[in-house]
Amino acid sequence: MKTSNALLFILVLLYINASTEWPTHTVCKEDNLEIYYKSCDPQQDFALSIDHCSDIATHTFNIRAAMVLRHSIKKLYVKLDMIMNGKKVLTYSEMLCGPGHSKLIFCGKKKGEHLYYEGPVTLGIKEIPLGDYTLSAKLINQDHVTVACADFTVKNYLDY
């Protein structure tokens, strides 16, 4: 019996190591709005959830996000690309953390620390663009190393 349990355990470990990508997670799914994400970091996934899809349209909504840092954050930059039909249609980047410049509570965290945030987020946009598209998000630290990245699939049929 112990041999079969050990064999099963080894097979599970081999399957996990052979897997080349993370699963697609559902952020929210309601009548006219669906948002999914998949980590694009081959070594790390993270958790993200919101209470209700419809809250996103109110500009400020509550999220829960968690991960373990594989890299320290002294400076942190975000890079966003909106992709429609395989073409970049919008690129946005901004510094989120830096000396005397911290927009996030986890600025200054070190490798191995657990990040957890539960609270309000404001996107700063008036509405979510209509249609099906991908939003590629990447957080990059001071060493130009990816701290976290994800590809979000957005399906918005909500006419504001």
Disulfide bonds with the S-S distance in Angstrom:
Cys28-Cys53 1.99
Cys40-Cys149 2.28
Cys97-Cys107 1.78
